[in-house]
Amino acid sequence: MAGFWPFSAWKAKRKEKKQRSEAKAKLKESALGPKSKESTTGAKNPDNLTNITGVAGASSKNDYSYQQQQQEDDATSNAHLEYSVPTTTMAAADKTVLDDLLTRNKEWAQRTAETNPALFPALAVGQSPKILWLGCSDSRVPETTILDLMPGEVFVHRNIANMLPATDLSSLSVLQYAVEVLQVQHIIVCGHYACGGVNAALGHKKLGLIDSWLRGIREVRAKYEKQLEGLSQKEQSDRLVEFNVIEQVRSVLKNANVQEAIEERGLEVHGWVYNVGSGECNVLECPESPDAHVFKIKNPRAELE
């Protein structure tokens, strides 16, 4: 955790500080000279400072430099201690949170096994979900919770603003696996109102790495710029959420694997929007893209038949 030093590093740091202190003490002793009657009495007679160091007031200056450096070292050491204490406390708090999560997991597993004894043994054999969910990473939109589903009933891919870029190997791999291997019957692209990614795409701030990801949403914004003009900020956000879902559905439909599955076994693709304020999903009408014919893939197997 940031700011927390391992014990070995802390011990080495303390050893280094001790060595510096000893070296400075020797330096001070050599500057003052060996302890003698003169040096002892010099402590009572300021005039003897000249005899000890050869320069009036030099010993006083050396003492000041040493004390100043010592204070700086102590301040550095104390700063580390002050920083590490709350970090250690935070680590303890995190451990408590994790312990609580593990406890809740065990309780959930026990309750589920009691109400549905066959579930976990069946899941251990494999999965056969009927739905692929392409959703947003937002913590307020957990698909199994809002759909009231059990483990094994929905295959999931989530990212910021539920995007399916043609160059994203992660989402495309999920899509292919769901369609070809799991043979899902439905693909649901679900956005949600009050989406942080969409709101960021409506702004003009430099955000860093995520700007590359938000470019896809900004392209959707540019495409529907006229429809967004004159709307309030909230209305723009809500409409862009909906437009983005429509465009991602169209992106799914341009996929060759999806097209084959639609023709061969009736795979269906849907566009939804989740309302975080009500907990309900709404179905969107997603008209076919005007350029859909450009991306139409001929099915070689269909031609052979």
N, C-alpha and C positions, 0 to 999 in steps of 0.2 A: 504494500500500500504506500502511496506517495507520502514522503516525510518520515517513514518509519525505518530506523536503522537496525540491521541485524545485530545481535549481541556482539559478535566477533568484530564487526566494524566499529561499534561503539567502544569496545575495549581497546582496539588499536588507536582510536582517536584519543582516548584518555591517556594511553601510554605516551603518545606523541606530545601531548600537552605537558605531561609530567617531565619529559626530557627537555622541553623548551624552558620550563620553569627552573630546572636544575642548572641548565646552561646559563641562564640569566643571573641566577644566584651566584655562580662562580665568577661571572663577568663583574658583578657588583663588588664581590669580595676582592677581586684583583684591582679594581679601581680604588677601593678604600685602603688597600694595603693590609698587611698582617695586623692582627689585633695586638695592640701594645698599650703601654701606659699613656703614650701621647694620643693614640686614637681613642682610648677610653675617656681621657680627660677632654679630648677634643669635642666630645659630644656635649660637654658642658660649656665649652668656650668656642663660640662661633669663629673667633679669630684663627683658631687652629685649622680651619678648613683650608687656608692657603698652604699651610705646611704639609697637609695630607695629600692634596691633589696637585699642588703647584700652581693652581689657578683659583683665584677667589671665586667662590660660588659654584665651582664646577661640580663638586660633590652633590650639592643641592639639585643641580640640573640633572645629574645622572640618576639620583633618587627619583626625581619627578618622571623621567622617561621610563624607568623601570616600572614605577607604580602605574603610569598611564597604560603601558603595554599590558601589565597584569590585569588591569580593569577591562581592557578590550578583549583579552583572552577569556576572562570570566564571563563577559557579556555574550561572547560567541557561544561558550559552553552552555550558559543559561538559556540562550535563545534556542539551542537544540533541544534542551530538556523541556522547555515550554512548548515547543512544537511537537515533540514526540508524545507527550502525555495525552493531549486530546486525541491524537491519532490512535494511540493504544486503546483509549476508551472507545473510539469509534470502531476499532476492530472487534472489541468485545461486544459492542452493540450489534455489529453485523453478524457475529457468531450467534447471538441470541435470535436474530431474525431468521437465520438459516436453520437453526435448530427447530424453530417454530414451524418453518415450512416443511421440514422432514416429518415432524410430528403430525401435521395436518395431512401430509401425503399418506402416511400409514393409516390414519383414521379414515381417509377417503377410500383407500384400497380395501380396508376391512368392510366398510359399509357397502361398497359396490359388490364385493364378493358375496356378501350375505344376501343382497337383493337379486343378484344375477350371477349365480355360481358358475355358469358356463362361459361367461364373457372372457375372463383372462386366459383360460385354457385354449379357447378358440383363437384369441389374438396371438397366442404363442405359436400357433401353426402358420398364420399368415394374415393378410388383409385383403378385403374385397370391397372397397368403398365405391359408391355409385356416383359420387360428386367430387369434382375438382373445384376447390375454392381459391380464386385469385383475389386476394384482399390486401388491405393496407396494414402496415406494421403497428399502427396505433393500438395502444393497450386497451382502449375502450371498445375494441371490436373483436373480441375473441369468438371465432366462428362456432365452435362447438357449444359455447354457452348461449349465444343469441339464437342459434338454431335448435337448441335443446337436443343435442345429439350426444351419443356415447362414443368412446374411443373406437376407432376403426371404421367410422361411418363417413368420414370426409377426408380427402387428401388435400393438403394445404400448401400454398405458396403465398408468402406475404412480403411486401416490400413497401417502401415509402410511396404513397399515393397509388397503390395497386397498378403499377405499370407493367407492360409487356413489350419492351423494346425488341426490335428484330435482331439486335446485337448482344442481348443479354443471355449468355449461355446458361446461367442459373435458372431463370424462369422458363427458357425454352426446353431445358432438360426435364424440368418438372412436367411441362406440358406434354412432351413426347412420352415420358414414362406413364403418365396418367392415361393418355389416350391409347397407346399401343400395348402396354403391359397390363395395367389395371383395368383397361376397358371401361372407363367411367361412362356413365350415360348422360351426365349433365356437367357443363362447365359454367360456373357462376363467377362473373367479374363483379365484385362488390366494392364500391367506394363508400364514403361516408361524409356527411356534412361536418363542417368545422375541421376540415383536414388541414393539418399544419403544412404539408407539402404543397398543397394547392394554394394556400394563403401565401407561402413563400414565393411561389411562382407568379403571384399577382404583384409582388413587390419588385424593387430594383436594387436591392442590397447585394453586395458581394458576400457570399456565404462560404466560399471555399470549395472543397471537393464536391459537395452536394450540388453545386451549380451545374455540373456536368449531368447529373441525374435529373435535375429540374428542367433541363433544356427540353426534354420531351413534353413536359406539361406546358412550358411556355410556347411550344409550337402549337399545341392545342389551343392555347389562349389566343395566339395570333390568327389561327384559322377561324375562330369564332369572335373575333374582335368586334365586329359590328353588332352582334347579338348581346355583347357585354356592355356596350356603350350606354351611358345614361342610367345604369343601375347603381344602387347603393353598394357599399363595400360588402355587406353580408350577402346581398343578392348576387353580386358578381362571384363571390366565393361559392355559393350554392350552385349557381348555374355552371361554373367551370368544373365543379365536382361531377355534375351530370354529363357535361360534354366530354370530360375525360373518360368516364366509364364507357360512353358510346364509342369513343375512338379506340379504347383498349379491346372492346368486344370486336370491333372491326379488325384489329390487329390479330386477334385469335383466329378469326375467320379466314385470314389470309395465309394461315399456316397450312402447309401441304398435308400433314398428318391429320389435322382437324378436318380438312375438306374430304379426305378419303373416308374418315370415320362417319361423317355426316351422310355420305352417299351409301356406304356399305351397311351401316347399322343404325342410322338415325340419331347420331349424337346431337344434342341440343346445346346451344350457347345462349346464356342469359346475361342481362345487365341489371344489377340492383344497386340501390343506394340505401345505406343504413342511417337512420336518424338517431344520433347519440342522445338527443333530448327526450325521445320517446321510447327508444329501444326497439323500434319497428323497422322492418325492411320494406322498401317500396320497389316495385318493378318498373324499369325504364323501357320505353319503346326505343329500340335501336335499329333504325333503318339501315338498309344495306349501303355500303360505301359506294359513291358514284364511280369509283375506279376499281370496283371489285372484279370486273371482268379481266383486268390486267393481271391480277394475281391468281386467276383461276388455273388450277393444275389439273391436267387430264389424268385420269386414273388408268394406268396401263392394264391393270387386271380387268377393269370394266370393258376396255376395248377388245380384249381377248375373248371375252364372253360374247 
